[in-house]
Amino acid sequence: MNAHDTFLARHSFIEMTARERARALLDAGTYRELLGPFDRLESPWLAMQNIVCQSDDGAVIARGTLGGEPAVIAAIEPAFQGGSIGEVSGAKIAAALELALGEFETGRAIRPVILFETGGVRLQEANLGLAAIAEIQAAIVALRRHVPVVGVIGGMVGCFGGMSLAAALCTELVMTRQARLGMNGPEVIEQEAGIEELDAGDRRLIWSMIGGEERVAVGLADTLVEDDTAQVRDAVLAAFARGVPARHRSEDVDGFIERLARVDPSAIDPDTLRALWNQTGGSQR
């Protein structure tokens, strides 16, 4: 198969909904949704602000098998409120991870996957969303002692805000080239600091700073894949095959402090960041 045929054979991961992504990653015929749309677990706060609710609050929780092993997938729907996390959607994700933790505590193994596609906390629910994100983060840390917690950032929304911290706590992160990862989104930085600080419309600049290729190159993510569902699934399976590392990325506090001490804010660019990472040890794996 030549390069052209290979491209045509790809099945886009980015173009899928959250529900389709979860179904595509699980073994064929094993998908089962928990607290789905017919349970009508909606946000109690959005309607008060004249915002149309969604009956799953933008979070899909699915059980099934992945590579023949029991799995749970929490997938965020970017088409609803930009994938923002509110009280209900956050509680669903945290509960799914706590469910997985409970499985291990009773002697049963399960593979947890989080499909990130979110701008962070839902502003309309503010502190409630932040509390839910904190619960998600705590559940990831508790669970990753037993099993890799694998995160996937597809695109085009990316992963920002408090959920970028949740992604950073994952054992391994898989990113497409189109994905972005950062604490604050480019639009927010431009709005708060001005276009002189960052031009959010400069796509080449933005992706060179926080895109999937750059984040993998500087060790903030682990595996770069093309926008192909099969590649994403293979990368997730490979992450579980590697098992729990001796030390998680987020535990390398001294290493990150050392790298930050070497950064000259007046002369930093993507290439110097890559060089800096290579000088100071790079990935924990």
DRENPA-3360 file (N, C-alpha, C; in nm, 2 decimals, always signed):
BEGIN
1 = MNAHDTFL = +0.09/-0.12/+0.00/+0.00/+0.00/+0.00/+0.09/+0.12/+0.00 ~ +0.07/+0.22/-0.10/+0.15/+0.34/-0.10/+0.09/+0.44/+0.00 ~ +0.16/+0.56/+0.01/+0.13/+0.66/+0.10/-0.01/+0.71/+0.08 ~ -0.05/+0.73/-0.05/-0.18/+0.78/-0.08/-0.29/+0.68/-0.04 ~ -0.27/+0.55/-0.06/-0.37/+0.45/-0.02/-0.38/+0.44/+0.13 ~ -0.26/+0.46/+0.20/-0.26/+0.45/+0.34/-0.34/+0.57/+0.40 ~ -0.33/+0.69/+0.34/-0.40/+0.80/+0.39/-0.55/+0.78/+0.37 ~ -0.59/+0.73/+0.26/-0.73/+0.71/+0.23/-0.79/+0.60/+0.32;
9 = ARHSFIEM = -0.71/+0.51/+0.36/-0.76/+0.40/+0.45/-0.78/+0.44/+0.59 ~ -0.73/+0.56/+0.63/-0.75/+0.60/+0.77/-0.89/+0.63/+0.80 ~ -0.92/+0.60/+0.93/-1.05/+0.63/+0.98/-1.03/+0.74/+1.09 ~ -1.08/+0.86/+1.06/-1.05/+0.98/+1.14/-1.10/+0.96/+1.28 ~ -1.01/+0.98/+1.38/-1.05/+0.98/+1.52/-1.11/+1.12/+1.56 ~ -1.06/+1.22/+1.50/-1.10/+1.36/+1.54/-1.24/+1.38/+1.50 ~ -1.28/+1.33/+1.38/-1.42/+1.36/+1.33/-1.53/+1.29/+1.41 ~ -1.49/+1.19/+1.49/-1.59/+1.12/+1.57/-1.65/+1.19/+1.69;
17 = TARERARA = -1.77/+1.16/+1.73/-1.82/+1.21/+1.85/-1.76/+1.13/+1.97 ~ -1.78/+1.18/+2.09/-1.72/+1.11/+2.21/-1.77/+0.97/+2.21 ~ -1.90/+0.94/+2.18/-1.96/+0.81/+2.19/-1.89/+0.72/+2.09 ~ -1.87/+0.77/+1.97/-1.81/+0.70/+1.86/-1.67/+0.66/+1.89 ~ -1.60/+0.76/+1.95/-1.46/+0.73/+1.99/-1.44/+0.62/+2.09 ~ -1.53/+0.62/+2.19/-1.52/+0.52/+2.29/-1.56/+0.38/+2.23 ~ -1.66/+0.38/+2.15/-1.70/+0.25/+2.09/-1.59/+0.20/+2.00 ~ -1.52/+0.29/+1.93/-1.41/+0.25/+1.83/-1.29/+0.19/+1.90;
25 = LLDAGTYR = -1.26/+0.24/+2.02/-1.15/+0.19/+2.10/-1.17/+0.06/+2.16 ~ -1.29/+0.03/+2.21/-1.32/-0.09/+2.28/-1.33/-0.21/+2.17 ~ -1.31/-0.33/+2.22/-1.32/-0.44/+2.13/-1.46/-0.45/+2.07 ~ -1.47/-0.49/+1.95/-1.60/-0.49/+1.88/-1.70/-0.57/+1.95 ~ -1.82/-0.51/+1.96/-1.93/-0.58/+2.02/-1.94/-0.58/+2.17 ~ -1.84/-0.51/+2.24/-1.84/-0.51/+2.39/-1.89/-0.38/+2.45 ~ -1.91/-0.28/+2.37/-1.95/-0.14/+2.42/-2.08/-0.15/+2.50 ~ -2.08/-0.09/+2.62/-2.20/-0.08/+2.70/-2.19/+0.05/+2.78;
33 = ELLGPFDR = -2.29/+0.14/+2.76/-2.28/+0.27/+2.82/-2.34/+0.27/+2.96 ~ -2.28/+0.35/+3.05/-2.33/+0.37/+3.18/-2.38/+0.51/+3.19 ~ -2.50/+0.53/+3.25/-2.56/+0.66/+3.27/-2.56/+0.73/+3.13 ~ -2.63/+0.67/+3.04/-2.64/+0.72/+2.90/-2.75/+0.82/+2.89 ~ -2.77/+0.87/+2.77/-2.87/+0.98/+2.75/-3.01/+0.95/+2.80 ~ -3.05/+0.82/+2.80/-3.19/+0.79/+2.84/-3.20/+0.79/+2.99 ~ -3.09/+0.80/+3.06/-3.10/+0.82/+3.21/-3.12/+0.97/+3.24 ~ -3.10/+1.06/+3.14/-3.13/+1.20/+3.15/-3.07/+1.27/+3.27;
41 = LESPWLAM = -2.94/+1.24/+3.29/-2.87/+1.30/+3.40/-2.81/+1.43/+3.35 ~ -2.89/+1.54/+3.36/-2.85/+1.67/+3.30/-2.80/+1.77/+3.41 ~ -2.73/+1.87/+3.37/-2.69/+1.97/+3.46/-2.81/+2.05/+3.51 ~ -2.82/+2.07/+3.64/-2.93/+2.15/+3.69/-2.91/+2.30/+3.68 ~ -2.80/+2.34/+3.63/-2.76/+2.48/+3.64/-2.77/+2.55/+3.50 ~ -2.76/+2.48/+3.39/-2.75/+2.54/+3.26/-2.89/+2.60/+3.22 ~ -3.00/+2.53/+3.25/-3.13/+2.58/+3.21/-3.16/+2.71/+3.28 ~ -3.11/+2.73/+3.40/-3.13/+2.86/+3.47/-3.07/+2.97/+3.40;
49 = QNIVCQSD = -2.97/+2.94/+3.32/-2.90/+3.05/+3.24/-2.93/+3.05/+3.09 ~ -3.05/+2.99/+3.07/-3.10/+2.98/+2.93/-3.01/+2.91/+2.83 ~ -2.94/+2.80/+2.88/-2.86/+2.72/+2.80/-2.92/+2.58/+2.78 ~ -2.94/+2.54/+2.66/-3.00/+2.41/+2.64/-2.91/+2.30/+2.69 ~ -2.97/+2.21/+2.78/-2.89/+2.10/+2.84/-2.87/+1.99/+2.74 ~ -2.78/+1.90/+2.77/-2.76/+1.77/+2.70/-2.79/+1.66/+2.80 ~ -2.85/+1.56/+2.75/-2.90/+1.45/+2.84/-2.79/+1.36/+2.90 ~ -2.67/+1.38/+2.85/-2.56/+1.31/+2.91/-2.45/+1.40/+2.97;
57 = DGAVIARG = -2.49/+1.53/+2.96/-2.40/+1.64/+3.01/-2.26/+1.64/+2.94 ~ -2.25/+1.58/+2.82/-2.13/+1.59/+2.75/-2.02/+1.50/+2.79 ~ -2.06/+1.40/+2.87/-1.96/+1.30/+2.92/-2.02/+1.16/+2.89 ~ -1.94/+1.08/+2.82/-1.98/+0.94/+2.79/-1.90/+0.84/+2.87 ~ -1.96/+0.76/+2.94/-1.89/+0.65/+3.02/-1.93/+0.52/+2.96 ~ -1.83/+0.44/+2.92/-1.85/+0.32/+2.85/-1.77/+0.20/+2.92 ~ -1.83/+0.09/+2.93/-1.76/-0.03/+2.97/-1.75/-0.13/+2.86 ~ -1.66/-0.22/+2.86/-1.63/-0.32/+2.76/-1.50/-0.38/+2.78;
65 = TLGGEPAV = -1.44/-0.44/+2.68/-1.31/-0.49/+2.69/-1.22/-0.42/+2.59 ~ -1.09/-0.41/+2.62/-0.99/-0.35/+2.54/-0.87/-0.44/+2.53 ~ -0.84/-0.50/+2.42/-0.74/-0.60/+2.41/-0.78/-0.72/+2.49 ~ -0.90/-0.75/+2.50/-0.95/-0.87/+2.57/-0.96/-0.85/+2.72 ~ -0.92/-0.73/+2.77/-0.92/-0.71/+2.92/-1.04/-0.61/+2.95 ~ -1.10/-0.62/+3.07/-1.21/-0.53/+3.11/-1.15/-0.39/+3.10 ~ -1.24/-0.29/+3.06/-1.20/-0.16/+3.04/-1.31/-0.06/+3.07 ~ -1.28/+0.06/+3.11/-1.38/+0.17/+3.13/-1.32/+0.29/+3.06;
73 = IAAIEPAF = -1.40/+0.36/+2.97/-1.36/+0.47/+2.90/-1.45/+0.59/+2.94 ~ -1.39/+0.70/+2.97/-1.46/+0.83/+2.99/-1.42/+0.92/+2.88 ~ -1.52/+0.95/+2.80/-1.50/+1.04/+2.68/-1.57/+1.17/+2.69 ~ -1.51/+1.28/+2.66/-1.57/+1.41/+2.67/-1.61/+1.45/+2.53 ~ -1.73/+1.50/+2.52/-1.79/+1.55/+2.39/-1.76/+1.69/+2.37 ~ -1.67/+1.72/+2.27/-1.64/+1.86/+2.24/-1.75/+1.94/+2.18 ~ -1.85/+1.88/+2.12/-1.95/+1.96/+2.06/-2.05/+2.02/+2.16 ~ -2.05/+1.98/+2.28/-2.13/+2.03/+2.38/-2.05/+2.12/+2.48;
81 = QGGSIGEV = -2.08/+2.25/+2.47/-2.01/+2.35/+2.55/-1.86/+2.34/+2.55 ~ -1.81/+2.31/+2.43/-1.67/+2.30/+2.41/-1.60/+2.20/+2.50 ~ -1.68/+2.09/+2.54/-1.62/+1.99/+2.62/-1.59/+2.03/+2.77 ~ -1.66/+2.14/+2.80/-1.63/+2.20/+2.94/-1.69/+2.10/+3.05 ~ -1.62/+2.11/+3.16/-1.66/+2.02/+3.27/-1.74/+2.09/+3.37 ~ -1.86/+2.03/+3.40/-1.95/+2.08/+3.50/-1.97/+1.98/+3.61 ~ -2.07/+2.01/+3.69/-2.09/+1.93/+3.81/-2.12/+1.78/+3.77 ~ -2.21/+1.77/+3.68/-2.26/+1.63/+3.64/-2.16/+1.56/+3.56;
89 = SGAKIAAA = -2.11/+1.62/+3.45/-2.01/+1.56/+3.36/-1.88/+1.52/+3.44 ~ -1.84/+1.61/+3.53/-1.72/+1.58/+3.61/-1.75/+1.47/+3.71 ~ -1.87/+1.47/+3.77/-1.90/+1.36/+3.86/-1.90/+1.22/+3.79 ~ -1.95/+1.22/+3.67/-1.95/+1.10/+3.59/-1.81/+1.04/+3.57 ~ -1.72/+1.13/+3.53/-1.58/+1.09/+3.50/-1.52/+1.04/+3.63 ~ -1.53/+1.12/+3.74/-1.47/+1.09/+3.86/-1.52/+0.95/+3.91 ~ -1.65/+0.93/+3.90/-1.72/+0.81/+3.95/-1.67/+0.69/+3.86 ~ -1.65/+0.71/+3.73/-1.60/+0.60/+3.65/-1.46/+0.56/+3.70;
97 = LELALGEF = -1.37/+0.65/+3.73/-1.24/+0.62/+3.78/-1.24/+0.56/+3.91 ~ -1.33/+0.61/+4.00/-1.35/+0.55/+4.13/-1.40/+0.41/+4.12 ~ -1.49/+0.38/+4.02/-1.54/+0.25/+4.00/-1.42/+0.15/+3.96 ~ -1.33/+0.20/+3.88/-1.21/+0.12/+3.84/-1.13/+0.10/+3.96 ~ -1.11/+0.20/+4.05/-1.03/+0.18/+4.17/-1.09/+0.07/+4.26 ~ -1.23/+0.07/+4.27/-1.30/-0.03/+4.35/-1.28/-0.17/+4.29 ~ -1.27/-0.18/+4.16/-1.24/-0.31/+4.10/-1.11/-0.37/+4.15 ~ -1.01/-0.28/+4.15/-0.87/-0.33/+4.19/-0.87/-0.36/+4.34;
105 = ETGRAIRP = -0.95/-0.29/+4.42/-0.95/-0.31/+4.56/-1.02/-0.44/+4.59 ~ -1.10/-0.49/+4.50/-1.17/-0.62/+4.52/-1.10/-0.73/+4.44 ~ -0.98/-0.70/+4.39/-0.90/-0.81/+4.32/-0.93/-0.83/+4.17 ~ -1.00/-0.73/+4.11/-1.03/-0.74/+3.97/-0.96/-0.63/+3.90 ~ -0.90/-0.66/+3.78/-0.82/-0.56/+3.71/-0.92/-0.50/+3.60 ~ -0.89/-0.37/+3.57/-0.96/-0.30/+3.47/-0.87/-0.19/+3.40 ~ -0.89/-0.16/+3.28/-0.81/-0.07/+3.21/-0.88/+0.07/+3.19 ~ -0.84/+0.17/+3.26/-0.90/+0.30/+3.25/-0.84/+0.39/+3.14;
113 = VILFETGG = -0.93/+0.45/+3.06/-0.89/+0.54/+2.95/-0.98/+0.67/+2.96 ~ -0.91/+0.79/+2.95/-0.98/+0.91/+2.94/-0.96/+0.98/+2.81 ~ -1.06/+1.01/+2.74/-1.05/+1.08/+2.61/-1.08/+1.23/+2.63 ~ -0.97/+1.31/+2.64/-0.98/+1.45/+2.67/-1.02/+1.53/+2.54 ~ -1.11/+1.62/+2.56/-1.14/+1.71/+2.45/-1.22/+1.83/+2.52 ~ -1.14/+1.92/+2.58/-1.21/+2.01/+2.68/-1.13/+2.14/+2.70 ~ -1.21/+2.24/+2.71/-1.15/+2.37/+2.75/-1.13/+2.39/+2.90 ~ -1.17/+2.29/+2.98/-1.15/+2.31/+3.12/-1.29/+2.32/+3.19;
121 = VRLQEANL = -1.29/+2.39/+3.30/-1.41/+2.40/+3.38/-1.52/+2.48/+3.30 ~ -1.64/+2.44/+3.32/-1.76/+2.51/+3.26/-1.78/+2.64/+3.35 ~ -1.77/+2.75/+3.28/-1.78/+2.88/+3.36/-1.91/+2.90/+3.42 ~ -2.02/+2.84/+3.36/-2.15/+2.86/+3.42/-2.17/+2.78/+3.55 ~ -2.08/+2.69/+3.58/-2.09/+2.61/+3.70/-1.97/+2.63/+3.79 ~ -1.87/+2.70/+3.74/-1.76/+2.75/+3.82/-1.71/+2.66/+3.93 ~ -1.73/+2.69/+4.06/-1.67/+2.61/+4.17/-1.71/+2.47/+4.17 ~ -1.84/+2.44/+4.12/-1.88/+2.30/+4.12/-1.80/+2.22/+4.02;
129 = GLAAIAEI = -1.77/+2.28/+3.90/-1.69/+2.22/+3.80/-1.55/+2.20/+3.85 ~ -1.49/+2.30/+3.92/-1.36/+2.29/+3.98/-1.35/+2.18/+4.08 ~ -1.45/+2.16/+4.16/-1.45/+2.06/+4.26/-1.45/+1.92/+4.19 ~ -1.53/+1.91/+4.09/-1.54/+1.78/+4.01/-1.40/+1.75/+3.95 ~ -1.34/+1.85/+3.89/-1.20/+1.83/+3.84/-1.10/+1.78/+3.94 ~ -1.11/+1.84/+4.06/-1.02/+1.80/+4.17/-1.05/+1.65/+4.20 ~ -1.17/+1.61/+4.20/-1.21/+1.47/+4.23/-1.15/+1.38/+4.12 ~ -1.16/+1.42/+3.99/-1.10/+1.35/+3.88/-0.95/+1.33/+3.90;
137 = QAAIVALR = -0.88/+1.44/+3.94/-0.74/+1.43/+3.96/-0.70/+1.34/+4.07 ~ -0.77/+1.34/+4.18/-0.75/+1.26/+4.29/-0.77/+1.11/+4.26 ~ -0.87/+1.08/+4.18/-0.90/+0.95/+4.14/-0.79/+0.89/+4.04 ~ -0.73/+0.98/+3.95/-0.63/+0.93/+3.87/-0.50/+0.89/+3.95 ~ -0.47/+0.98/+4.04/-0.35/+0.95/+4.13/-0.37/+0.82/+4.21 ~ -0.49/+0.80/+4.26/-0.51/+0.68/+4.34/-0.51/+0.56/+4.25 ~ -0.56/+0.57/+4.13/-0.57/+0.45/+4.04/-0.44/+0.41/+3.97 ~ -0.36/+0.51/+3.94/-0.24/+0.48/+3.86/-0.14/+0.40/+3.94;
145 = RHVPVVGV = -0.16/+0.38/+4.07/-0.07/+0.30/+4.15/-0.09/+0.15/+4.11 ~ -0.21/+0.12/+4.06/-0.25/-0.02/+4.02/-0.23/-0.05/+3.88 ~ -0.26/+0.05/+3.79/-0.27/+0.03/+3.65/-0.24/+0.16/+3.58 ~ -0.18/+0.15/+3.45/-0.17/+0.28/+3.38/-0.30/+0.34/+3.36 ~ -0.31/+0.47/+3.38/-0.42/+0.55/+3.34/-0.39/+0.62/+3.21 ~ -0.45/+0.59/+3.10/-0.41/+0.64/+2.97/-0.50/+0.75/+2.92 ~ -0.45/+0.86/+2.89/-0.52/+0.97/+2.83/-0.50/+0.99/+2.68 ~ -0.60/+1.03/+2.61/-0.59/+1.06/+2.47/-0.64/+1.20/+2.44;
153 = IGGMVGCF = -0.56/+1.28/+2.37/-0.61/+1.41/+2.33/-0.61/+1.41/+2.18 ~ -0.74/+1.42/+2.13/-0.75/+1.40/+1.98/-0.74/+1.54/+1.91 ~ -0.83/+1.63/+1.93/-0.85/+1.75/+1.86/-0.99/+1.76/+1.81 ~ -1.03/+1.88/+1.77/-0.96/+2.00/+1.76/-0.97/+2.10/+1.88 ~ -1.05/+2.06/+1.98/-1.06/+2.15/+2.09/-0.93/+2.15/+2.17 ~ -0.88/+2.03/+2.19/-0.75/+2.02/+2.27/-0.79/+1.99/+2.42 ~ -0.69/+2.02/+2.51/-0.71/+2.00/+2.65/-0.65/+2.12/+2.72 ~ -0.73/+2.19/+2.80/-0.69/+2.31/+2.87/-0.74/+2.32/+3.01;
161 = GGMSLAAA = -0.70/+2.42/+3.08/-0.75/+2.45/+3.21/-0.72/+2.34/+3.31 ~ -0.81/+2.32/+3.41/-0.79/+2.22/+3.51/-0.77/+2.08/+3.46 ~ -0.84/+2.05/+3.34/-0.83/+1.92/+3.28/-0.69/+1.90/+3.22 ~ -0.62/+2.00/+3.19/-0.48/+1.98/+3.14/-0.39/+1.92/+3.26 ~ -0.43/+1.96/+3.38/-0.36/+1.91/+3.49/-0.40/+1.76/+3.51 ~ -0.52/+1.73/+3.49/-0.57/+1.59/+3.50/-0.49/+1.51/+3.39 ~ -0.48/+1.56/+3.27/-0.41/+1.49/+3.17/-0.26/+1.47/+3.21 ~ -0.20/+1.57/+3.27/-0.06/+1.56/+3.31/-0.04/+1.45/+3.42;
169 = LCTELVMT = -0.14/+1.42/+3.49/-0.14/+1.32/+3.59/-0.15/+1.18/+3.54 ~ -0.20/+1.16/+3.41/-0.21/+1.03/+3.35/-0.07/+0.96/+3.34 ~ -0.08/+0.83/+3.34/+0.05/+0.76/+3.33/+0.11/+0.78/+3.19 ~ +0.03/+0.78/+3.09/+0.07/+0.81/+2.95/-0.03/+0.89/+2.88 ~ +0.02/+0.98/+2.79/-0.07/+1.06/+2.71/-0.04/+1.03/+2.56 ~ -0.15/+1.01/+2.49/-0.14/+0.99/+2.34/-0.20/+1.12/+2.28 ~ -0.13/+1.17/+2.18/-0.18/+1.30/+2.11/-0.17/+1.28/+1.96 ~ -0.27/+1.34/+1.89/-0.25/+1.35/+1.75/-0.18/+1.48/+1.72;
177 = RQARLGMN = -0.13/+1.50/+1.60/-0.07/+1.62/+1.56/-0.16/+1.74/+1.57 ~ -0.29/+1.72/+1.55/-0.38/+1.83/+1.55/-0.42/+1.87/+1.70 ~ -0.39/+1.79/+1.79/-0.43/+1.81/+1.93/-0.34/+1.93/+1.99 ~ -0.39/+1.99/+2.10/-0.32/+2.09/+2.17/-0.33/+2.06/+2.32 ~ -0.23/+2.10/+2.39/-0.23/+2.08/+2.54/-0.17/+2.20/+2.60 ~ -0.24/+2.26/+2.70/-0.18/+2.37/+2.77/-0.27/+2.41/+2.89 ~ -0.21/+2.49/+2.98/-0.29/+2.54/+3.09/-0.40/+2.64/+3.05 ~ -0.36/+2.74/+2.97/-0.45/+2.84/+2.92/-0.45/+2.83/+2.76;
185 = GPEVIEQE = -0.57/+2.84/+2.71/-0.59/+2.83/+2.56/-0.54/+2.96/+2.50 ~ -0.49/+2.96/+2.37/-0.44/+3.08/+2.31/-0.54/+3.19/+2.31 ~ -0.67/+3.17/+2.29/-0.77/+3.27/+2.28/-0.78/+3.34/+2.42 ~ -0.76/+3.27/+2.53/-0.77/+3.33/+2.66/-0.65/+3.42/+2.68 ~ -0.53/+3.37/+2.64/-0.41/+3.45/+2.66/-0.42/+3.58/+2.58 ~ -0.46/+3.57/+2.46/-0.47/+3.69/+2.38/-0.57/+3.79/+2.44 ~ -0.68/+3.73/+2.49/-0.79/+3.82/+2.55/-0.74/+3.89/+2.67 ~ -0.66/+3.82/+2.75/-0.62/+3.88/+2.88/-0.49/+3.96/+2.87;
193 = AGIEELDA = -0.40/+3.92/+2.78/-0.26/+3.98/+2.77/-0.24/+4.06/+2.65 ~ -0.34/+4.05/+2.55/-0.32/+4.12/+2.43/-0.26/+4.05/+2.31 ~ -0.29/+4.09/+2.19/-0.23/+4.02/+2.07/-0.08/+4.03/+2.07 ~ -0.02/+4.14/+2.13/+0.12/+4.15/+2.13/+0.19/+4.04/+2.21 ~ +0.12/+3.98/+2.31/+0.17/+3.87/+2.38/+0.15/+3.74/+2.30 ~ +0.04/+3.72/+2.24/+0.01/+3.60/+2.17/-0.10/+3.62/+2.07 ~ -0.07/+3.59/+1.94/-0.17/+3.60/+1.84/-0.24/+3.47/+1.82 ~ -0.36/+3.45/+1.87/-0.43/+3.32/+1.87/-0.46/+3.28/+1.73;
201 = GDRRLIWS = -0.46/+3.37/+1.63/-0.49/+3.34/+1.50/-0.37/+3.29/+1.42 ~ -0.25/+3.29/+1.48/-0.13/+3.24/+1.41/-0.12/+3.09/+1.44 ~ -0.19/+3.01/+1.35/-0.20/+2.87/+1.37/-0.06/+2.80/+1.37 ~ +0.03/+2.84/+1.29/+0.16/+2.78/+1.28/+0.23/+2.80/+1.42 ~ +0.22/+2.92/+1.47/+0.29/+2.95/+1.60/+0.22/+2.86/+1.71 ~ +0.09/+2.86/+1.72/+0.02/+2.79/+1.82/+0.05/+2.65/+1.83 ~ +0.05/+2.58/+1.71/+0.08/+2.44/+1.71/+0.22/+2.41/+1.73 ~ +0.31/+2.50/+1.70/+0.45/+2.48/+1.73/+0.48/+2.49/+1.88;
209 = MIGGEERV = +0.39/+2.56/+1.95/+0.41/+2.58/+2.09/+0.34/+2.47/+2.17 ~ +0.22/+2.43/+2.14/+0.14/+2.35/+2.23/+0.07/+2.23/+2.15 ~ +0.11/+2.21/+2.02/+0.05/+2.10/+1.95/+0.11/+1.97/+1.99 ~ +0.05/+1.86/+1.93/+0.09/+1.73/+1.97/+0.23/+1.70/+1.95 ~ +0.29/+1.74/+1.83/+0.43/+1.70/+1.80/+0.52/+1.77/+1.90 ~ +0.49/+1.89/+1.93/+0.58/+1.96/+2.03/+0.57/+1.91/+2.17 ~ +0.45/+1.88/+2.21/+0.43/+1.82/+2.35/+0.50/+1.69/+2.37 ~ +0.49/+1.60/+2.26/+0.56/+1.48/+2.27/+0.72/+1.50/+2.27;
217 = AVGLADTL = +0.76/+1.59/+2.19/+0.90/+1.62/+2.18/+0.97/+1.67/+2.31 ~ +0.89/+1.74/+2.39/+0.94/+1.79/+2.51/+0.90/+1.71/+2.63 ~ +0.84/+1.59/+2.61/+0.81/+1.50/+2.71/+0.69/+1.52/+2.79 ~ +0.60/+1.61/+2.75/+0.48/+1.64/+2.83/+0.37/+1.54/+2.78 ~ +0.39/+1.47/+2.67/+0.31/+1.36/+2.62/+0.40/+1.25/+2.57 ~ +0.34/+1.13/+2.55/+0.43/+1.02/+2.53/+0.43/+0.96/+2.38 ~ +0.31/+0.96/+2.32/+0.30/+0.90/+2.19/+0.23/+0.99/+2.09 ~ +0.29/+1.02/+1.98/+0.23/+1.10/+1.87/+0.17/+1.01/+1.77;
225 = VEDDTAQV = +0.05/+1.03/+1.73/-0.02/+0.95/+1.63/-0.08/+1.04/+1.52 ~ -0.10/+0.98/+1.41/-0.18/+1.05/+1.31/-0.33/+1.04/+1.34 ~ -0.41/+1.12/+1.27/-0.55/+1.12/+1.30/-0.61/+0.99/+1.24 ~ -0.59/+0.88/+1.31/-0.63/+0.75/+1.26/-0.67/+0.67/+1.38 ~ -0.79/+0.62/+1.38/-0.85/+0.55/+1.49/-0.77/+0.42/+1.53 ~ -0.72/+0.35/+1.43/-0.64/+0.23/+1.45/-0.51/+0.27/+1.52 ~ -0.45/+0.38/+1.48/-0.32/+0.42/+1.54/-0.35/+0.46/+1.69 ~ -0.46/+0.53/+1.71/-0.49/+0.57/+1.85/-0.51/+0.44/+1.94;
233 = RDAVLAAF = -0.59/+0.35/+1.89/-0.61/+0.22/+1.96/-0.48/+0.15/+1.99 ~ -0.40/+0.14/+1.89/-0.27/+0.06/+1.90/-0.18/+0.13/+2.01 ~ -0.18/+0.27/+2.01/-0.10/+0.34/+2.11/-0.16/+0.32/+2.25 ~ -0.29/+0.32/+2.27/-0.35/+0.29/+2.40/-0.31/+0.15/+2.45 ~ -0.33/+0.05/+2.36/-0.29/-0.09/+2.40/-0.14/-0.10/+2.43 ~ -0.06/-0.03/+2.36/+0.09/-0.03/+2.39/+0.12/+0.03/+2.53 ~ +0.04/+0.13/+2.56/+0.06/+0.20/+2.69/+0.03/+0.10/+2.80 ~ -0.08/+0.03/+2.79/-0.11/-0.07/+2.89/-0.01/-0.18/+2.90;
241 = ARGVPARH = +0.04/-0.22/+2.78/+0.14/-0.33/+2.78/+0.27/-0.29/+2.85 ~ +0.30/-0.16/+2.85/+0.42/-0.12/+2.92/+0.41/-0.12/+3.08 ~ +0.28/-0.12/+3.12/+0.26/-0.13/+3.27/+0.28/+0.00/+3.34 ~ +0.28/-0.01/+3.48/+0.30/+0.10/+3.56/+0.45/+0.13/+3.57 ~ +0.49/+0.26/+3.55/+0.63/+0.29/+3.55/+0.68/+0.30/+3.69 ~ +0.81/+0.30/+3.71/+0.87/+0.31/+3.84/+0.84/+0.45/+3.90 ~ +0.83/+0.55/+3.81/+0.80/+0.69/+3.85/+0.72/+0.76/+3.75 ~ +0.61/+0.82/+3.79/+0.52/+0.89/+3.69/+0.58/+1.03/+3.66;
249 = RSEDVDGF = +0.55/+1.07/+3.55/+0.60/+1.20/+3.50/+0.58/+1.31/+3.60 ~ +0.46/+1.32/+3.66/+0.42/+1.42/+3.75/+0.50/+1.42/+3.88 ~ +0.57/+1.30/+3.91/+0.65/+1.29/+4.03/+0.79/+1.34/+4.01 ~ +0.83/+1.38/+3.89/+0.97/+1.43/+3.86/+0.97/+1.58/+3.89 ~ +0.95/+1.62/+4.01/+0.94/+1.76/+4.04/+1.08/+1.82/+4.03 ~ +1.18/+1.75/+4.08/+1.32/+1.81/+4.07/+1.36/+1.83/+3.93 ~ +1.33/+1.73/+3.84/+1.36/+1.74/+3.70/+1.30/+1.86/+3.63 ~ +1.17/+1.89/+3.66/+1.10/+2.00/+3.60/+1.16/+2.13/+3.66;
257 = IERLARVD = +1.19/+2.14/+3.79/+1.25/+2.26/+3.84/+1.38/+2.29/+3.78 ~ +1.46/+2.18/+3.76/+1.59/+2.20/+3.69/+1.58/+2.26/+3.55 ~ +1.48/+2.21/+3.48/+1.46/+2.26/+3.34/+1.41/+2.40/+3.34 ~ +1.32/+2.43/+3.43/+1.27/+2.57/+3.44/+1.38/+2.67/+3.47 ~ +1.47/+2.63/+3.56/+1.59/+2.71/+3.60/+1.67/+2.75/+3.48 ~ +1.67/+2.66/+3.38/+1.76/+2.68/+3.26/+1.69/+2.77/+3.15 ~ +1.56/+2.80/+3.17/+1.48/+2.87/+3.07/+1.51/+3.02/+3.08 ~ +1.54/+3.08/+2.96/+1.55/+3.22/+2.95/+1.43/+3.28/+2.89;
265 = PSAIDPDT = +1.33/+3.34/+2.96/+1.20/+3.38/+2.91/+1.22/+3.47/+2.79 ~ +1.33/+3.55/+2.78/+1.34/+3.64/+2.67/+1.39/+3.58/+2.54 ~ +1.43/+3.45/+2.55/+1.48/+3.39/+2.43/+1.44/+3.24/+2.42 ~ +1.31/+3.22/+2.44/+1.26/+3.08/+2.43/+1.18/+3.06/+2.31 ~ +1.19/+2.94/+2.25/+1.11/+2.91/+2.13/+1.10/+2.75/+2.13 ~ +1.02/+2.70/+2.05/+1.00/+2.55/+2.05/+1.13/+2.47/+2.03 ~ +1.22/+2.52/+1.95/+1.34/+2.44/+1.92/+1.43/+2.44/+2.05 ~ +1.44/+2.56/+2.12/+1.52/+2.56/+2.24/+1.46/+2.48/+2.35;
273 = LRALWNQT = +1.33/+2.47/+2.35/+1.26/+2.38/+2.45/+1.30/+2.24/+2.43 ~ +1.30/+2.20/+2.30/+1.33/+2.06/+2.27/+1.48/+2.03/+2.31 ~ +1.56/+2.12/+2.28/+1.71/+2.10/+2.31/+1.72/+2.09/+2.46 ~ +1.65/+2.18/+2.53/+1.66/+2.18/+2.68/+1.62/+2.05/+2.74 ~ +1.51/+1.99/+2.68/+1.46/+1.87/+2.73/+1.56/+1.75/+2.71 ~ +1.62/+1.75/+2.59/+1.72/+1.65/+2.56/+1.85/+1.66/+2.65 ~ +1.88/+1.78/+2.69/+2.00/+1.80/+2.78/+1.97/+1.75/+2.92 ~ +1.84/+1.75/+2.96/+1.81/+1.72/+3.10/+1.74/+1.60/+3.13;
281 = GGSQR = +1.75/+1.50/+3.04/+1.70/+1.37/+3.07/+1.58/+1.32/+3.00 ~ +1.49/+1.41/+2.95/+1.38/+1.36/+2.88/+1.28/+1.27/+2.95 ~ +1.22/+1.18/+2.88/+1.11/+1.10/+2.93/+1.16/+1.00/+3.04 ~ +1.06/+0.97/+3.12/+1.09/+0.88/+3.23/+1.10/+0.73/+3.18 ~ +1.05/+0.71/+3.06/+1.05/+0.57/+3.01/+1.17/+0.54/+2.93;
% end
